[in-house]
Amino acid sequence: MRTQLRPIRRSPFRQIFFISLVLLSLVVTSCMGSSNAKDANVTIIGSGGTFPAPLYQRWFSEYNKQKPNIQVSYQAVGSGAGVEQFTTGTVDFGASDTAMKDEEIKKVKQGVIMLPMTAGNIVLAYHFPNAKSGLQLSRQALADIFLGKVKTWNDPAIAKLNPGVDLPDSPITVIHRSEGSGTTDVFTKFLSKISPEWKEQVGEGKAVSWVVGLGGKGNAGVAAQIQQIDGAIGYVEYVYAREAKIPIAKLENKAGKYIEPTTESATKALDTAKLPENLRVFITDPDGEESYPLVTYTWMMVYKKYDDATKANTLKEVLNWALTDGRKFNEELGYIPLPPEALAKVKKAINQIQA
């Protein structure tokens, strides 16, 4: 007689237990995924001014050492190109040595937050035989050099300010930026302030019609041209002149004093102009006997709203780190850390980034 097999009937309790195990597994998997989300690979891309590039690249490199899953790439393409790429949304942030204007900001549909991240000196670097740092240049002499009116190094406009200095009877070759530049904007604003003739004939802006001279690409390109051309003079961010070991001038400030570009003299200049609520300020010709006359903040432009929440939060973390742990790299590289009041305002603005 064949034994009939009966179907196995599961106990209701066993079914409940099995379902519970499945649900618990799903919860654990979900939690694991959540805990690993903060460790996801994040890439942030920025571009802009060459002025802050050595500092930004150092910041992002050091941060990546601490958090290898976060990669921040910065391309030094000039302030003009940086503003353009930020406006069109091809980068996650831009950078410029001159703050965006209202009409530029209106073009950015995601909204703009301007963040002055550091400051620096714009110096007049020069090259002729046996040249040493400390050559004194008056406001008038500086404007006249770039207007092509002072043509040789031993011109009385320079010689009378520098007795005992062996100035060659050789032509002066002016070197300026070849592309749209925030450094150019700051420099030409200064020349327009101190020279009515410059203001009327050339004016100010990221790009101007130069009266004389040769162009160099970026701060690095200008520094290289000065270094290679006998008799050259040009304006560059201090860090580039220091790294290239090019002599730099003392400039006459508003008080009539000849001042070296140092952290102290730059800080004196920054102290003359408080940051307003929109964080845009132009230190065109600072007051104070000890102020260096050519100092500027340099801005990072970020969007008010990002589509990617992870990217937005990561960017906030990186920027806050740069202004705290990263501050030690400012003076090491030759930049000026933000004064305390400005620092507090910028940190507050960073927290306004949304997704």
Residue pairs with C-beta under 8 A, 6 or more apart in sequence:
37 310
39 69
40 69
40 310
41 69
41 70
41 71
42 69
42 70
42 71
42 310
42 311
42 314
43 71
43 72
43 73
44 70
44 71
44 72
44 73
44 92
44 93
44 311
44 314
44 315
44 318
45 72
45 73
45 75
45 91
45 92
46 56
46 72
46 73
46 74
46 75
46 82
46 91
46 92
46 93
46 94
46 95
46 300
47 74
47 75
47 76
47 77
47 81
47 82
47 85
47 86
47 91
47 94
47 95
48 74
48 75
48 76
48 77
48 78
48 79
48 81
48 82
48 83
48 85
48 86
48 94
48 95
48 96
48 300
48 301
49 76
49 78
49 79
49 82
49 95
49 96
49 97
49 181
49 182
49 183
49 298
50 76
50 77
50 78
50 181
50 183
50 218
50 219
50 220
50 237
51 79
51 97
51 120
51 182
51 183
51 219
51 237
51 296
51 298
52 95
52 97
52 117
52 118
52 120
52 298
52 335
53 74
53 76
53 219
54 239
54 243
54 333
55 118
55 239
55 329
55 330
55 333
55 335
56 74
56 95
56 117
57 74
57 76
58 329
58 333
59 318
59 321
59 322
59 326
59 329
60 72
60 73
60 74
60 318
62 326
62 329
63 70
63 72
63 318
63 321
63 322
63 326
64 70
64 71
64 72
70 314
70 318
72 318
74 95
76 218
76 220
77 85
78 177
78 179
78 180
78 181
78 182
78 217
78 218
79 95
79 96
79 97
79 98
79 180
79 181
79 182
79 183
79 185
79 206
80 179
80 180
80 181
80 182
80 206
80 207
81 179
81 180
82 91
82 94
82 95
82 96
82 301
83 94
83 96
83 100
83 104
83 301
85 91
85 94
86 93
86 94
86 108
86 301
87 94
87 104
87 107
87 108
89 110
92 302
92 303
92 306
92 311
92 315
93 300
93 301
93 302
93 303
93 315
94 300
94 301
95 298
95 299
95 300
95 301
96 182
96 298
96 299
96 301
97 181
97 182
97 183
97 185
97 186
97 296
97 298
97 299
98 182
98 185
98 186
98 206
98 282
98 296
98 299
99 114
99 116
99 279
99 280
99 281
99 282
99 297
99 299
100 112
100 114
100 280
100 299
100 301
105 112
108 303
110 303
110 304
110 305
110 306
111 303
111 304
111 305
112 301
112 302
112 303
112 304
113 301
113 302
113 303
113 304
113 349
113 350
113 352
113 353
114 278
114 279
114 280
114 299
114 300
114 301
114 349
115 279
115 299
115 300
115 301
115 302
115 319
115 346
115 349
115 350
116 275
116 279
116 297
116 298
116 299
116 338
116 342
116 346
117 298
117 299
117 300
117 319
117 322
117 323
117 338
117 346
118 297
118 298
118 330
118 335
118 336
118 337
118 338
119 266
119 270
119 295
119 296
119 297
119 298
119 335
119 336
119 338
120 237
120 238
120 239
120 266
120 295
120 296
120 298
120 334
120 335
120 336
121 237
121 238
121 261
121 262
121 265
121 266
121 292
121 294
121 295
121 336
122 183
122 186
122 187
122 235
122 236
122 237
122 238
122 294
122 295
122 296
123 235
123 236
123 237
123 238
123 241
123 248
123 249
123 261
123 294
124 137
124 142
124 233
124 234
124 235
124 248
124 249
124 251
125 223
125 226
125 233
125 234
125 235
125 236
125 241
125 244
125 246
125 247
125 248
125 249
126 135
126 226
126 232
126 233
126 234
126 246
126 247
126 248
126 249
127 226
127 227
127 229
127 230
127 231
127 232
127 233
127 246
127 247
128 153
128 167
128 168
128 170
128 230
128 231
129 168
129 230
130 166
131 247
132 247
133 247
133 248
133 249
134 247
134 249
134 250
134 260
135 158
135 162
135 165
135 247
135 249
135 250
136 161
136 162
136 249
136 250
136 252
136 258
137 145
137 158
137 161
137 249
137 250
137 251
137 252
138 157
138 161
138 252
139 194
139 195
139 251
139 252
140 157
140 194
140 195
141 150
141 157
141 158
141 161
142 191
142 194
142 251
142 252
143 191
143 194
143 195
143 197
143 198
144 150
144 157
145 172
145 174
145 233
146 174
146 176
146 191
146 198
146 210
146 211
146 212
146 213
147 195
147 197
147 198
147 201
147 202
147 211
147 212
148 174
148 211
148 212
150 157
150 158
150 172
151 171
151 172
152 168
152 169
152 170
152 171
152 172
153 167
153 168
153 169
153 170
153 172
153 231
154 167
154 168
154 169
158 167
159 165
159 167
161 258
168 231
170 230
170 231
171 231
172 231
172 232
172 233
173 213
173 214
173 229
173 231
173 232
173 233
174 210
174 212
174 213
174 214
174 232
174 233
174 234
175 213
175 214
175 215
175 216
175 222
175 225
175 226
175 229
175 232
175 233
175 234
176 184
176 210
176 213
176 214
176 215
176 216
176 222
176 234
176 235
177 183
177 184
177 207
177 215
177 216
177 217
177 218
177 221
177 222
178 215
178 216
178 217
178 221
179 207
179 215
179 217
179 218
180 206
180 207
181 206
181 207
181 218
182 206
182 296
182 298
183 219
183 235
183 236
183 237
183 296
184 205
184 206
184 207
184 208
184 235
185 204
185 205
185 206
186 282
186 294
186 296
187 235
187 294
188 198
188 202
188 203
188 204
188 205
188 208
189 204
189 282
189 284
190 284
190 285
190 293
190 294
191 198
191 199
191 202
191 204
192 198
192 199
192 202
192 203
192 204
193 199
193 284
193 285
194 285
201 211
202 208
202 209
202 210
202 211
213 234
214 225
214 229
216 222
216 223
216 224
216 225
216 234
219 236
219 237
219 240
220 240
222 234
222 235
222 236
222 240
223 234
223 236
223 240
223 241
223 243
223 244
223 246
224 244
225 232
225 234
226 232
226 233
226 234
226 236
226 244
226 246
227 244
227 246
235 294
238 248
238 261
238 334
239 333
239 334
239 335
241 248
242 334
248 260
248 261
250 258
250 259
250 260
251 258
251 259
251 261
251 292
251 293
251 294
252 258
252 259
252 293
253 259
253 285
253 286
253 288
253 289
253 291
253 292
253 293
254 285
254 286
254 287
254 288
254 291
254 293
255 287
255 288
255 289
255 291
257 289
257 290
259 265
259 290
259 291
259 292
259 293
260 292
261 292
261 294
262 292
263 331
263 336
264 290
265 290
265 291
265 292
266 292
266 295
266 336
267 336
267 339
268 286
268 288
268 290
268 291
268 292
269 283
269 286
269 288
269 291
269 292
269 293
269 295
270 283
270 295
270 297
270 336
270 339
270 342
271 288
271 339
272 283
272 286
272 287
272 288
272 291
273 281
273 282
273 283
273 286
274 281
274 341
274 342
275 281
275 297
275 341
275 342
275 345
275 346
277 345
279 299
279 345
279 346
279 349
280 299
281 297
282 296
283 295
283 296
283 297
285 293
286 292
286 293
286 295
295 336
297 342
300 319
302 315
302 319
302 350
302 353
303 353
304 352
304 353
304 354
305 312
305 353
305 354
305 355
306 312
306 315
306 353
306 354
306 355
307 355
308 355
309 355
311 355
312 353
312 354
312 355
313 355
315 353
316 350
316 351
316 353
319 350
320 347
320 350
323 338
323 343
323 346
323 347
323 350
327 337
329 335
330 336
330 337
331 337
337 343
338 346
